[in-house]
Amino acid sequence: MFIQEIPTIIEKENISTLHFPLQEVLKSALEIGQRVADLHRGFLLGNIHKGKVKIIFEDDESVKQVETTIWALTDTRVILKQGLGIPLSRIHRVIT
């Protein structure tokens, strides 16, 4: 996976103001599978060790990065503290 722009670092509280298109940001099934594995690893890190991950994602304006704890995963979203969520299809990478 190659991200062409440097992510803008944002606070998780600002996620609720963002708008997310429906299109998938990753190009291959392999990349999507890796994202799922990384999300599950990040979820376990957050729930067992209270650790944070870096999530690189894209809204309708640009690529962004947030450092946060993953509280839950659904089939379509990553759930963060305070019920904030990011659509899975908009996540480029999860760094644990």
N, C-alpha and C positions, 0 to 999 in steps of 0.2 A: 504494500500500500504506500502511496506517495501523496502526501498532502502538500500542495503547492504554496500555501500561505502560512505564515507564522500565526498560531492561535492567539487570540486576544484572551487574556486571563480575566475571568469574571467571578463574582461572588455568587454562591448558590441561590441567595435570595433574589437575584435578578433574573433567574431562569423563568419565573412566572410571567415576565414581561415579553419573552421571546415568542416568535412565531415560527413553527416548523412545517415545512412542506412535507408531502407524503412520500416523495421519491427516496429510494435507497441511495446512500452515499457510497457504499462499497460496490465494487465491480464483479467480484467472483464469489462463488459458493465457499471456496477455501477461506477467503477473508471473512466472510460472514460467520463461518464456523469458528474461526479463531476469536472473533469478537465475542461470541457466545461463551466460549471457554474462559476468556479473560474476564467477562462479566461475572461468571459464577465464582471464579477465584477472588475477585474483588468483593463480591457479596459475602463470601466466607471470611475474608480478611476483616471486613467491617463488623460482622456479627460475632466472631469469635475473639478477635484481638482489638476491636474498636479502631481498626486502622483505616486510613483514608487512601483513596485512589485518585489518580488524575484521569478525567474523562475528556477526551478531545471529540468535539461534536460540531455540527454545522446547523445553524438556523437559516432563515431566509436571507440573511445579510452577509455572514462570514463564518469562518471557522473560529471556535471558541474553546477555552479550556477551563474546567472547574476542578478544584480539589475538594473532595467530599467523601462521606461514607455512604455506601450503597445499603439502603435499608431493606429493599425488596426488589424482586424481579417479576415481571409478568411476561406474557407472550409478546407484548408489544412495547413495554415501557420499563425504564429503570426508575425506581422510586427512591427519592432522597428524603432527607429530613424535612419535616413540615409538609409532607405529601407532595412535594415538588417532583416533577417527572420529566424525563427526556425520552422521546421515542427511540427505540432501538435502531430503527432504520436511519437515524440521523447521527449515530455514533461512529466515528472513524476508528477510535482506538481507546483502550483502557490500559493505563499503566499502573501496575501494583507495586 
